[in-house]
Amino acid sequence: LLAVQRDAAALDYVGAALRREASFILDVVRQNELVLLRTGEEFCSDRAFMLKAARLNWKSFMHASEELRGDPEIAFVACRQNVKALQHATEELRANRAFMLKAIKLNWKALRYAGSELLADRELVLEGLKQNWRSLESAAPELLQDAKFMVEAVSSDEACFQFTSSLATDSDFWMGVVKNCEDGWKHALESGPAKNREDRGVVHEAVRRQWRALEYASPELRADGELVLLAVRQCWQAAGFATRVDLATMVEAVRQDWHAIQWFLDEPRTDEEITDVVQSNPQVVRWPELSKSRVAVLKAVEQDGMELRYASQELRASRPVVTAAVEQNWRALQFASEELRGDKKLLLRALKQ
């Protein structure tokens, strides 16, 4: 036994009776499948024997008769040990969808041995992708050009993006990426083709999901009032990405945080616009430029007298401004100019509160 396990040629010196004994040959196959090359068709065509042999040593499968190499049970037994056994299965078996699906679920590498028609089967390839993105290396070209399929692929593993070159200009694909992939907006706008940044549909969907996506939109779309407002409603800082900020958007941004006013003063604004912005958040007068604006400060102190502390020295010496502040909150008098803090009329107004 040891001699034949080490060298199959030693079988030639074994007695005829022992050579026909299945249990002896199986003991040899456990260590050396090459012995089957010297046993003849008797064992290699015996289904029961080859099923046992495949369980002991997957390499024995390659020596089975053609009929048995097309046997699903024997092939699967061998495949369970090593997926490479499938290279010895018949073409008919490797084209059998049910068998190959079972094999792929066992090991994604089984795709490498599937029949050509099965490589265009969405379910089979996706089953492989559940285990490893390299399953796409075996996929048929038509699958790699199928936008819906590739969205599923990249959703399962972002490494699959390297196979999407044929879909670079496909808006449906990129829309699917934004909708279905984690951080899909980044793939579409940050690392995707430049045309995506000009595609309003893709950008709108991206911004709807993540305000930071606005940063990667084209300059034209970053001036789109609807898109900018959509982003700003999520976070006021989105206003910083806009190339143009309209009044409605700035009112919303400033309502969240007064610091947003910095992006509204890049161009001249009317008193009405300034009034609307201040009304949404009187703290905007803390911005140096607005602390000197009579219109802004007056509107601010009418809502919160304590904002007088941020007004320019000139406006803290303005009777109308200080009066409005004191009427709203008597404590605002402490921020008035020295002269007005000694004004009897203002003191009386403060004391009446």
WOGIGI-V351065 format. One line per field, one symbol per residue. phi: phi as a letter, one per 30 degrees, with the letter a starting at -180 (. if undefined). A space follows every 50 residues. Layout:
phi: ???
This chain:
phi: .dddddbeddddcdeedddcdeddddddeecbdddddccideddcceddd ddddddaeddddcddedddcdeddddeddddaddeddcddedddcddedd ddddddaeddedcddedddcdeddddddddcaddeddcddedddcceddd ddddddadddddccedceccdddddddddccdheddddcdcddedddcdd dddeddddcadddeecddedddcdeddddeddddaeddddcdcabddedd edddedaddddecccdbebdddddddddddaddddddedddcdddddddd ddcbeddedcddedddcdedddedddddaeddedcddedddcdddddddd ddd
